Amino acid sequence: MSTPKRAGNEPIAIELEKDKRYAWCSCGYSEDQPFCNGAHKKEGGIPIVFTVVEEKKAYLCTCKLTKTPPYCDGTHKV
């Protein structure tokens, strides 16, 4: 997959749980944004799998152009 589908124009704020495994959608086709639902199997790309070491609020990217996946870096404003 060369260019992901833009799934939104702003990040999604979410409380991430300590030690929980997350799969962030990198293709933009998941209907469960910002998380993967397996749509990449048809569209290409692979999810970014991650955990956090402590519970925290995070802003997860939906424009899919961030340089710091899965976290928003403000690229959607450009």
Steps between C-alpha positions, in 0.01 A plus 500: 500500500655831396273767649259434786142626492445807716254380765448838669615859533583502869637257757284284724557549873495171686593362842754223445520222758828380648636181338202465263593410143366740235509481121488844334358510147768615255301450178208731582230251396400371845150594610625478860734802484756549631532125548543218250205280403681290239413718198872510409473140385299623202655847459866440588715628783547364849385629839740651752480282814592673826456503878554772760682456831254715693141611454489828308292720274634505145407663171507237227543604138218461247656683203757214475781742408658531846873449532443356851239223455265433665516843664389823335784741419286779354559406135124520432523880538746540213 
